[in-house]
Amino acid sequence: MSKNTCKIIGFVTMIISVFLIMGGLYLPQAEIPALITITCLVSGIILCVVGVVFYKILKTD
């Protein structure tokens, strides 16, 4: 993969992770089971880490 492709993938995954984290934090607790909110939070954090790896750490020449 080229350097620009890795940066684009990293940026997109970080954007998606922000929405998942916000959804996990702000979904109403009365209507949605706790398992869904915890799943949103965990998947958002994992995607954020993957996005940082793709955007900053992974360097291809």
N, CA, C, O and CB atoms as a CASP TS submission, in Angstrom:
PFRMAT TS
TARGET T0000
AUTHOR 0000-0000-0000
METHOD Language model
MODEL 1
PARENT N/A
ATOM      1  N   MET     1       0.836  -1.172   0.000  1.00  0.00           N
ATOM      2  CA  MET     1       0.000   0.000   0.000  1.00  0.00           C
ATOM      3  C   MET     1       0.885   1.241   0.000  1.00  0.00           C
ATOM      4  O   MET     1       1.963   1.255   0.595  1.00  0.00           O
ATOM      5  CB  MET     1      -0.954  -0.005   1.209  1.00  0.00           C
ATOM      6  N   SER     2       0.421   2.256  -0.663  1.00  0.00           N
ATOM      7  CA  SER     2       1.199   3.483  -0.695  1.00  0.00           C
ATOM      8  C   SER     2       0.992   4.274   0.602  1.00  0.00           C
ATOM      9  O   SER     2       0.092   3.982   1.389  1.00  0.00           O
ATOM     10  CB  SER     2       0.809   4.336  -1.922  1.00  0.00           C
ATOM     11  N   LYS     3       1.832   5.261   0.799  1.00  0.00           N
ATOM     12  CA  LYS     3       1.773   6.067   2.008  1.00  0.00           C
ATOM     13  C   LYS     3       0.465   6.839   2.098  1.00  0.00           C
ATOM     14  O   LYS     3      -0.115   6.945   3.179  1.00  0.00           O
ATOM     15  CB  LYS     3       2.948   7.027   2.059  1.00  0.00           C
ATOM     16  N   ASN     4      -0.005   7.376   0.989  1.00  0.00           N
ATOM     17  CA  ASN     4      -1.263   8.135   0.994  1.00  0.00           C
ATOM     18  C   ASN     4      -2.462   7.243   1.271  1.00  0.00           C
ATOM     19  O   ASN     4      -3.403   7.662   1.946  1.00  0.00           O
ATOM     20  CB  ASN     4      -1.455   8.849  -0.338  1.00  0.00           C
ATOM     21  N   THR     5      -2.441   6.020   0.759  1.00  0.00           N
ATOM     22  CA  THR     5      -3.536   5.088   1.019  1.00  0.00           C
ATOM     23  C   THR     5      -3.613   4.743   2.498  1.00  0.00           C
ATOM     24  O   THR     5      -4.705   4.676   3.064  1.00  0.00           O
ATOM     25  CB  THR     5      -3.364   3.813   0.188  1.00  0.00           C
ATOM     26  N   CYS     6      -2.471   4.524   3.125  1.00  0.00           N
ATOM     27  CA  CYS     6      -2.454   4.236   4.565  1.00  0.00           C
ATOM     28  C   CYS     6      -2.990   5.416   5.363  1.00  0.00           C
ATOM     29  O   CYS     6      -3.719   5.225   6.337  1.00  0.00           O
ATOM     30  CB  CYS     6      -1.029   3.892   5.030  1.00  0.00           C
ATOM     31  N   LYS     7      -2.639   6.625   4.963  1.00  0.00           N
ATOM     32  CA  LYS     7      -3.127   7.800   5.673  1.00  0.00           C
ATOM     33  C   LYS     7      -4.638   7.965   5.507  1.00  0.00           C
ATOM     34  O   LYS     7      -5.328   8.327   6.460  1.00  0.00           O
ATOM     35  CB  LYS     7      -2.407   9.050   5.177  1.00  0.00           C
ATOM     36  N   ILE     8      -5.151   7.704   4.318  1.00  0.00           N
ATOM     37  CA  ILE     8      -6.589   7.815   4.090  1.00  0.00           C
ATOM     38  C   ILE     8      -7.340   6.769   4.906  1.00  0.00           C
ATOM     39  O   ILE     8      -8.353   7.086   5.529  1.00  0.00           O
ATOM     40  CB  ILE     8      -6.913   7.660   2.593  1.00  0.00           C
ATOM     41  N   ILE     9      -6.863   5.536   4.912  1.00  0.00           N
ATOM     42  CA  ILE     9      -7.505   4.480   5.703  1.00  0.00           C
ATOM     43  C   ILE     9      -7.477   4.831   7.183  1.00  0.00           C
ATOM     44  O   ILE     9      -8.473   4.655   7.885  1.00  0.00           O
ATOM     45  CB  ILE     9      -6.813   3.125   5.467  1.00  0.00           C
ATOM     46  N   GLY    10      -6.345   5.324   7.655  1.00  0.00           N
ATOM     47  CA  GLY    10      -6.237   5.718   9.057  1.00  0.00           C
ATOM     48  C   GLY    10      -7.184   6.846   9.412  1.00  0.00           C
ATOM     49  O   GLY    10      -7.812   6.819  10.470  1.00  0.00           O
ATOM     50  N   PHE    11      -7.294   7.837   8.541  1.00  0.00           N
ATOM     51  CA  PHE    11      -8.174   8.966   8.796  1.00  0.00           C
ATOM     52  C   PHE    11      -9.637   8.537   8.818  1.00  0.00           C
ATOM     53  O   PHE    11     -10.397   8.982   9.677  1.00  0.00           O
ATOM     54  CB  PHE    11      -7.961  10.046   7.747  1.00  0.00           C
ATOM     55  N   VAL    12     -10.035   7.694   7.901  1.00  0.00           N
ATOM     56  CA  VAL    12     -11.426   7.222   7.846  1.00  0.00           C
ATOM     57  C   VAL    12     -11.764   6.379   9.068  1.00  0.00           C
ATOM     58  O   VAL    12     -12.848   6.522   9.635  1.00  0.00           O
ATOM     59  CB  VAL    12     -11.671   6.407   6.562  1.00  0.00           C
ATOM     60  N   THR    13     -10.858   5.507   9.480  1.00  0.00           N
ATOM     61  CA  THR    13     -11.140   4.689  10.667  1.00  0.00           C
ATOM     62  C   THR    13     -11.195   5.541  11.930  1.00  0.00           C
ATOM     63  O   THR    13     -11.967   5.236  12.839  1.00  0.00           O
ATOM     64  CB  THR    13     -10.079   3.596  10.825  1.00  0.00           C
ATOM     65  N   MET    14     -10.394   6.601  12.008  1.00  0.00           N
ATOM     66  CA  MET    14     -10.487   7.479  13.175  1.00  0.00           C
ATOM     67  C   MET    14     -11.809   8.239  13.195  1.00  0.00           C
ATOM     68  O   MET    14     -12.370   8.465  14.267  1.00  0.00           O
ATOM     69  CB  MET    14      -9.319   8.465  13.193  1.00  0.00           C
ATOM     70  N   ILE    15     -12.315   8.636  12.030  1.00  0.00           N
ATOM     71  CA  ILE    15     -13.613   9.308  11.975  1.00  0.00           C
ATOM     72  C   ILE    15     -14.728   8.358  12.408  1.00  0.00           C
ATOM     73  O   ILE    15     -15.607   8.739  13.181  1.00  0.00           O
ATOM     74  CB  ILE    15     -13.886   9.841  10.554  1.00  0.00           C
ATOM     75  N   ILE    16     -14.692   7.135  11.915  1.00  0.00           N
ATOM     76  CA  ILE    16     -15.707   6.149  12.298  1.00  0.00           C
ATOM     77  C   ILE    16     -15.631   5.856  13.792  1.00  0.00           C
ATOM     78  O   ILE    16     -16.659   5.688  14.449  1.00  0.00           O
ATOM     79  CB  ILE    16     -15.531   4.848  11.491  1.00  0.00           C
ATOM     80  N   SER    17     -14.402   5.793  14.333  1.00  0.00           N
ATOM     81  CA  SER    17     -14.257   5.504  15.754  1.00  0.00           C
ATOM     82  C   SER    17     -14.844   6.612  16.623  1.00  0.00           C
ATOM     83  O   SER    17     -15.388   6.335  17.692  1.00  0.00           O
ATOM     84  CB  SER    17     -12.794   5.302  16.096  1.00  0.00           C
ATOM     85  N   VAL    18     -14.739   7.856  16.178  1.00  0.00           N
ATOM     86  CA  VAL    18     -15.321   8.956  16.941  1.00  0.00           C
ATOM     87  C   VAL    18     -16.837   8.802  17.021  1.00  0.00           C
ATOM     88  O   VAL    18     -17.428   9.012  18.080  1.00  0.00           O
ATOM     89  CB  VAL    18     -14.952  10.311  16.308  1.00  0.00           C
ATOM     90  N   PHE    19     -17.462   8.439  15.915  1.00  0.00           N
ATOM     91  CA  PHE    19     -18.912   8.257  15.933  1.00  0.00           C
ATOM     92  C   PHE    19     -19.319   7.054  16.789  1.00  0.00           C
ATOM     93  O   PHE    19     -20.345   7.107  17.467  1.00  0.00           O
ATOM     94  CB  PHE    19     -19.437   8.085  14.508  1.00  0.00           C
ATOM     95  N   LEU    20     -18.546   5.989  16.771  1.00  0.00           N
ATOM     96  CA  LEU    20     -18.874   4.841  17.614  1.00  0.00           C
ATOM     97  C   LEU    20     -18.711   5.169  19.094  1.00  0.00           C
ATOM     98  O   LEU    20     -19.537   4.765  19.913  1.00  0.00           O
ATOM     99  CB  LEU    20     -17.996   3.650  17.246  1.00  0.00           C
ATOM    100  N   ILE    21     -17.660   5.894  19.440  1.00  0.00           N
ATOM    101  CA  ILE    21     -17.466   6.267  20.840  1.00  0.00           C
ATOM    102  C   ILE    21     -18.575   7.205  21.307  1.00  0.00           C
ATOM    103  O   ILE    21     -19.106   7.047  22.407  1.00  0.00           O
ATOM    104  CB  ILE    21     -16.093   6.929  21.035  1.00  0.00           C
ATOM    105  N   MET    22     -18.921   8.174  20.474  1.00  0.00           N
ATOM    106  CA  MET    22     -20.015   9.085  20.834  1.00  0.00           C
ATOM    107  C   MET    22     -21.339   8.334  20.961  1.00  0.00           C
ATOM    108  O   MET    22     -22.132   8.615  21.859  1.00  0.00           O
ATOM    109  CB  MET    22     -20.145  10.205  19.788  1.00  0.00           C
ATOM    110  N   GLY    23     -21.573   7.393  20.073  1.00  0.00           N
ATOM    111  CA  GLY    23     -22.796   6.597  20.165  1.00  0.00           C
ATOM    112  C   GLY    23     -22.828   5.746  21.414  1.00  0.00           C
ATOM    113  O   GLY    23     -23.880   5.590  22.034  1.00  0.00           O
ATOM    114  N   GLY    24     -21.688   5.193  21.790  1.00  0.00           N
ATOM    115  CA  GLY    24     -21.635   4.387  23.006  1.00  0.00           C
ATOM    116  C   GLY    24     -21.813   5.204  24.264  1.00  0.00           C
ATOM    117  O   GLY    24     -22.324   4.702  25.266  1.00  0.00           O
ATOM    118  N   LEU    25     -21.400   6.453  24.227  1.00  0.00           N
ATOM    119  CA  LEU    25     -21.525   7.293  25.418  1.00  0.00           C
ATOM    120  C   LEU    25     -22.886   7.964  25.537  1.00  0.00           C
ATOM    121  O   LEU    25     -23.379   8.172  26.646  1.00  0.00           O
ATOM    122  CB  LEU    25     -20.454   8.344  25.412  1.00  0.00           C
ATOM    123  N   TYR    26     -23.498   8.303  24.406  1.00  0.00           N
ATOM    124  CA  TYR    26     -24.694   9.124  24.467  1.00  0.00           C
ATOM    125  C   TYR    26     -25.988   8.423  24.089  1.00  0.00           C
ATOM    126  O   TYR    26     -27.032   9.074  24.027  1.00  0.00           O
ATOM    127  CB  TYR    26     -24.517  10.279  23.600  1.00  0.00           C
ATOM    128  N   LEU    27     -25.959   7.120  23.833  1.00  0.00           N
ATOM    129  CA  LEU    27     -27.217   6.423  23.575  1.00  0.00           C
ATOM    130  C   LEU    27     -28.007   6.330  24.874  1.00  0.00           C
ATOM    131  O   LEU    27     -27.428   6.085  25.933  1.00  0.00           O
ATOM    132  CB  LEU    27     -26.963   5.006  22.978  1.00  0.00           C
ATOM    133  N   PRO    28     -29.296   6.518  24.808  1.00  0.00           N
ATOM    134  CA  PRO    28     -30.092   6.450  26.039  1.00  0.00           C
ATOM    135  C   PRO    28     -30.049   5.046  26.641  1.00  0.00           C
ATOM    136  O   PRO    28     -30.267   4.052  25.948  1.00  0.00           O
ATOM    137  CB  PRO    28     -31.551   6.859  25.759  1.00  0.00           C
ATOM    138  N   GLN    29     -29.771   4.984  27.916  1.00  0.00           N
ATOM    139  CA  GLN    29     -29.613   3.700  28.601  1.00  0.00           C
ATOM    140  C   GLN    29     -30.947   2.969  28.783  1.00  0.00           C
ATOM    141  O   GLN    29     -30.955   1.742  28.883  1.00  0.00           O
ATOM    142  CB  GLN    29     -28.957   3.917  29.957  1.00  0.00           C
ATOM    143  N   ALA    30     -32.047   3.674  28.829  1.00  0.00           N
ATOM    144  CA  ALA    30     -33.329   3.032  29.106  1.00  0.00           C
ATOM    145  C   ALA    30     -33.824   2.207  27.922  1.00  0.00           C
ATOM    146  O   ALA    30     -34.509   1.203  28.122  1.00  0.00           O
ATOM    147  CB  ALA    30     -34.365   4.078  29.473  1.00  0.00           C
ATOM    148  N   GLU    31     -33.499   2.600  26.712  1.00  0.00           N
ATOM    149  CA  GLU    31     -34.067   1.932  25.545  1.00  0.00           C
ATOM    150  C   GLU    31     -33.125   0.913  24.915  1.00  0.00           C
ATOM    151  O   GLU    31     -33.579   0.014  24.207  1.00  0.00           O
ATOM    152  CB  GLU    31     -34.451   2.952  24.519  1.00  0.00           C
ATOM    153  N   ILE    32     -31.832   1.037  25.158  1.00  0.00           N
ATOM    154  CA  ILE    32     -30.849   0.179  24.499  1.00  0.00           C
ATOM    155  C   ILE    32     -30.102  -0.629  25.544  1.00  0.00           C
ATOM    156  O   ILE    32     -29.677  -0.073  26.556  1.00  0.00           O
ATOM    157  CB  ILE    32     -29.863   1.014  23.650  1.00  0.00           C
ATOM    158  N   PRO    33     -29.929  -1.928  25.326  1.00  0.00           N
ATOM    159  CA  PRO    33     -29.205  -2.747  26.310  1.00  0.00           C
ATOM    160  C   PRO    33     -27.754  -2.293  26.480  1.00  0.00           C
ATOM    161  O   PRO    33     -27.155  -1.708  25.578  1.00  0.00           O
ATOM    162  CB  PRO    33     -29.237  -4.218  25.894  1.00  0.00           C
ATOM    163  N   ALA    34     -27.221  -2.575  27.644  1.00  0.00           N
ATOM    164  CA  ALA    34     -25.854  -2.150  27.967  1.00  0.00           C
ATOM    165  C   ALA    34     -24.835  -2.837  27.067  1.00  0.00           C
ATOM    166  O   ALA    34     -23.763  -2.285  26.818  1.00  0.00           O
ATOM    167  CB  ALA    34     -25.535  -2.445  29.437  1.00  0.00           C
ATOM    168  N   LEU    35     -25.147  -4.012  26.583  1.00  0.00           N
ATOM    169  CA  LEU    35     -24.204  -4.736  25.729  1.00  0.00           C
ATOM    170  C   LEU    35     -23.922  -3.967  24.439  1.00  0.00           C
ATOM    171  O   LEU    35     -22.792  -3.977  23.950  1.00  0.00           O
ATOM    172  CB  LEU    35     -24.747  -6.131  25.400  1.00  0.00           C
ATOM    173  N   ILE    36     -24.921  -3.310  23.892  1.00  0.00           N
ATOM    174  CA  ILE    36     -24.730  -2.558  22.655  1.00  0.00           C
ATOM    175  C   ILE    36     -23.856  -1.333  22.902  1.00  0.00           C
ATOM    176  O   ILE    36     -22.988  -1.021  22.088  1.00  0.00           O
ATOM    177  CB  ILE    36     -26.087  -2.136  22.065  1.00  0.00           C
ATOM    178  N   THR    37     -24.074  -0.640  24.010  1.00  0.00           N
ATOM    179  CA  THR    37     -23.263   0.545  24.291  1.00  0.00           C
ATOM    180  C   THR    37     -21.819   0.177  24.577  1.00  0.00           C
ATOM    181  O   THR    37     -20.900   0.877  24.152  1.00  0.00           O
ATOM    182  CB  THR    37     -23.841   1.315  25.466  1.00  0.00           C
ATOM    183  N   ILE    38     -21.616  -0.917  25.295  1.00  0.00           N
ATOM    184  CA  ILE    38     -20.248  -1.367  25.573  1.00  0.00           C
ATOM    185  C   ILE    38     -19.566  -1.818  24.289  1.00  0.00           C
ATOM    186  O   ILE    38     -18.378  -1.562  24.093  1.00  0.00           O
ATOM    187  CB  ILE    38     -20.250  -2.512  26.606  1.00  0.00           C
ATOM    188  N   THR    39     -20.306  -2.483  23.420  1.00  0.00           N
ATOM    189  CA  THR    39     -19.748  -2.906  22.131  1.00  0.00           C
ATOM    190  C   THR    39     -19.357  -1.703  21.282  1.00  0.00           C
ATOM    191  O   THR    39     -18.312  -1.716  20.632  1.00  0.00           O
ATOM    192  CB  THR    39     -20.756  -3.779  21.371  1.00  0.00           C
ATOM    193  N   CYS    40     -20.180  -0.675  21.286  1.00  0.00           N
ATOM    194  CA  CYS    40     -19.848   0.547  20.543  1.00  0.00           C
ATOM    195  C   CYS    40     -18.584   1.201  21.093  1.00  0.00           C
ATOM    196  O   CYS    40     -17.720   1.631  20.328  1.00  0.00           O
ATOM    197  CB  CYS    40     -21.018   1.540  20.597  1.00  0.00           C
ATOM    198  N   LEU    41     -18.478   1.276  22.404  1.00  0.00           N
ATOM    199  CA  LEU    41     -17.302   1.893  23.008  1.00  0.00           C
ATOM    200  C   LEU    41     -16.029   1.110  22.705  1.00  0.00           C
ATOM    201  O   LEU    41     -15.014   1.691  22.320  1.00  0.00           O
ATOM    202  CB  LEU    41     -17.489   2.012  24.510  1.00  0.00           C
ATOM    203  N   VAL    42     -16.085  -0.199  22.878  1.00  0.00           N
ATOM    204  CA  VAL    42     -14.893  -1.024  22.660  1.00  0.00           C
ATOM    205  C   VAL    42     -14.480  -1.010  21.196  1.00  0.00           C
ATOM    206  O   VAL    42     -13.295  -0.884  20.887  1.00  0.00           O
ATOM    207  CB  VAL    42     -15.144  -2.465  23.120  1.00  0.00           C
ATOM    208  N   SER    43     -15.441  -1.139  20.297  1.00  0.00           N
ATOM    209  CA  SER    43     -15.090  -1.126  18.872  1.00  0.00           C
ATOM    210  C   SER    43     -14.587   0.261  18.448  1.00  0.00           C
ATOM    211  O   SER    43     -13.720   0.356  17.579  1.00  0.00           O
ATOM    212  CB  SER    43     -16.311  -1.537  18.013  1.00  0.00           C
ATOM    213  N   GLY    44     -15.108   1.319  19.036  1.00  0.00           N
ATOM    214  CA  GLY    44     -14.616   2.655  18.744  1.00  0.00           C
ATOM    215  C   GLY    44     -13.184   2.856  19.194  1.00  0.00           C
ATOM    216  O   GLY    44     -12.386   3.466  18.482  1.00  0.00           O
ATOM    217  N   ILE    45     -12.853   2.351  20.367  1.00  0.00           N
ATOM    218  CA  ILE    45     -11.487   2.463  20.871  1.00  0.00           C
ATOM    219  C   ILE    45     -10.531   1.639  20.025  1.00  0.00           C
ATOM    220  O   ILE    45      -9.425   2.086  19.719  1.00  0.00           O
ATOM    221  CB  ILE    45     -11.416   2.019  22.333  1.00  0.00           C
ATOM    222  N   ILE    46     -10.947   0.446  19.649  1.00  0.00           N
ATOM    223  CA  ILE    46     -10.098  -0.403  18.806  1.00  0.00           C
ATOM    224  C   ILE    46      -9.874   0.247  17.446  1.00  0.00           C
ATOM    225  O   ILE    46      -8.750   0.257  16.943  1.00  0.00           O
ATOM    226  CB  ILE    46     -10.728  -1.800  18.630  1.00  0.00           C
ATOM    227  N   LEU    47     -10.928   0.787  16.851  1.00  0.00           N
ATOM    228  CA  LEU    47     -10.772   1.457  15.556  1.00  0.00           C
ATOM    229  C   LEU    47      -9.901   2.704  15.661  1.00  0.00           C
ATOM    230  O   LEU    47      -9.171   3.031  14.726  1.00  0.00           O
ATOM    231  CB  LEU    47     -12.135   1.830  14.991  1.00  0.00           C
ATOM    232  N   CYS    48      -9.973   3.391  16.780  1.00  0.00           N
ATOM    233  CA  CYS    48      -9.121   4.558  16.973  1.00  0.00           C
ATOM    234  C   CYS    48      -7.648   4.146  17.005  1.00  0.00           C
ATOM    235  O   CYS    48      -6.803   4.815  16.411  1.00  0.00           O
ATOM    236  CB  CYS    48      -9.501   5.294  18.269  1.00  0.00           C
ATOM    237  N   VAL    49      -7.344   3.055  17.694  1.00  0.00           N
ATOM    238  CA  VAL    49      -5.966   2.563  17.739  1.00  0.00           C
ATOM    239  C   VAL    49      -5.503   2.124  16.358  1.00  0.00           C
ATOM    240  O   VAL    49      -4.376   2.416  15.956  1.00  0.00           O
ATOM    241  CB  VAL    49      -5.841   1.401  18.730  1.00  0.00           C
ATOM    242  N   VAL    50      -6.369   1.422  15.629  1.00  0.00           N
ATOM    243  CA  VAL    50      -6.016   0.991  14.271  1.00  0.00           C
ATOM    244  C   VAL    50      -5.813   2.195  13.364  1.00  0.00           C
ATOM    245  O   VAL    50      -4.905   2.201  12.532  1.00  0.00           O
ATOM    246  CB  VAL    50      -7.106   0.070  13.690  1.00  0.00           C
ATOM    247  N   GLY    51      -6.645   3.210  13.518  1.00  0.00           N
ATOM    248  CA  GLY    51      -6.500   4.415  12.716  1.00  0.00           C
ATOM    249  C   GLY    51      -5.194   5.134  12.978  1.00  0.00           C
ATOM    250  O   GLY    51      -4.551   5.622  12.048  1.00  0.00           O
ATOM    251  N   VAL    52      -4.797   5.204  14.244  1.00  0.00           N
ATOM    252  CA  VAL    52      -3.521   5.841  14.576  1.00  0.00           C
ATOM    253  C   VAL    52      -2.362   5.038  14.001  1.00  0.00           C
ATOM    254  O   VAL    52      -1.389   5.610  13.512  1.00  0.00           O
ATOM    255  CB  VAL    52      -3.364   5.986  16.104  1.00  0.00           C
ATOM    256  N   VAL    53      -2.466   3.719  14.059  1.00  0.00           N
ATOM    257  CA  VAL    53      -1.404   2.876  13.494  1.00  0.00           C
ATOM    258  C   VAL    53      -1.293   3.112  11.990  1.00  0.00           C
ATOM    259  O   VAL    53      -0.190   3.267  11.466  1.00  0.00           O
ATOM    260  CB  VAL    53      -1.677   1.377  13.786  1.00  0.00           C
ATOM    261  N   PHE    54      -2.410   3.139  11.308  1.00  0.00           N
ATOM    262  CA  PHE    54      -2.371   3.367   9.869  1.00  0.00           C
ATOM    263  C   PHE    54      -1.911   4.778   9.524  1.00  0.00           C
ATOM    264  O   PHE    54      -1.148   4.972   8.577  1.00  0.00           O
ATOM    265  CB  PHE    54      -3.736   3.111   9.267  1.00  0.00           C
ATOM    266  N   TYR    55      -2.375   5.763  10.290  1.00  0.00           N
ATOM    267  CA  TYR    55      -2.096   7.162   9.938  1.00  0.00           C
ATOM    268  C   TYR    55      -0.686   7.585  10.306  1.00  0.00           C
ATOM    269  O   TYR    55      -0.029   8.271   9.523  1.00  0.00           O
ATOM    270  CB  TYR    55      -3.088   8.078  10.622  1.00  0.00           C
ATOM    271  N   LYS    56      -0.205   7.194  11.476  1.00  0.00           N
ATOM    272  CA  LYS    56       1.068   7.708  11.952  1.00  0.00           C
ATOM    273  C   LYS    56       2.199   6.675  11.923  1.00  0.00           C
ATOM    274  O   LYS    56       3.304   6.988  11.479  1.00  0.00           O
ATOM    275  CB  LYS    56       0.902   8.224  13.344  1.00  0.00           C
ATOM    276  N   ILE    57       1.945   5.479  12.378  1.00  0.00           N
ATOM    277  CA  ILE    57       3.025   4.537  12.652  1.00  0.00           C
ATOM    278  C   ILE    57       3.421   3.743  11.416  1.00  0.00           C
ATOM    279  O   ILE    57       4.610   3.566  11.150  1.00  0.00           O
ATOM    280  CB  ILE    57       2.618   3.591  13.759  1.00  0.00           C
ATOM    281  N   LEU    58       2.446   3.265  10.663  1.00  0.00           N
ATOM    282  CA  LEU    58       2.722   2.427   9.512  1.00  0.00           C
ATOM    283  C   LEU    58       3.313   3.268   8.392  1.00  0.00           C
ATOM    284  O   LEU    58       2.645   4.141   7.837  1.00  0.00           O
ATOM    285  CB  LEU    58       1.449   1.713   9.039  1.00  0.00           C
ATOM    286  N   LYS    59       4.548   3.002   8.071  1.00  0.00           N
ATOM    287  CA  LYS    59       5.216   3.761   7.003  1.00  0.00           C
ATOM    288  C   LYS    59       5.680   2.788   5.937  1.00  0.00           C
ATOM    289  O   LYS    59       6.466   1.878   6.198  1.00  0.00           O
ATOM    290  CB  LYS    59       6.421   4.592   7.556  1.00  0.00           C
ATOM    291  N   THR    60       5.182   2.997   4.747  1.00  0.00           N
ATOM    292  CA  THR    60       5.604   2.172   3.631  1.00  0.00           C
ATOM    293  C   THR    60       6.384   3.029   2.651  1.00  0.00           C
ATOM    294  O   THR    60       6.061   4.197   2.432  1.00  0.00           O
ATOM    295  CB  THR    60       4.393   1.507   2.942  1.00  0.00           C
ATOM    296  N   ASP    61       7.382   2.453   2.083  1.00  0.00           N
ATOM    297  CA  ASP    61       8.212   3.203   1.134  1.00  0.00           C
ATOM    298  C   ASP    61       7.942   2.790  -0.294  1.00  0.00           C
ATOM    299  O   ASP    61       8.556   3.324  -1.217  1.00  0.00           O
ATOM    300  CB  ASP    61       9.683   3.011   1.448  1.00  0.00           C
TER
END
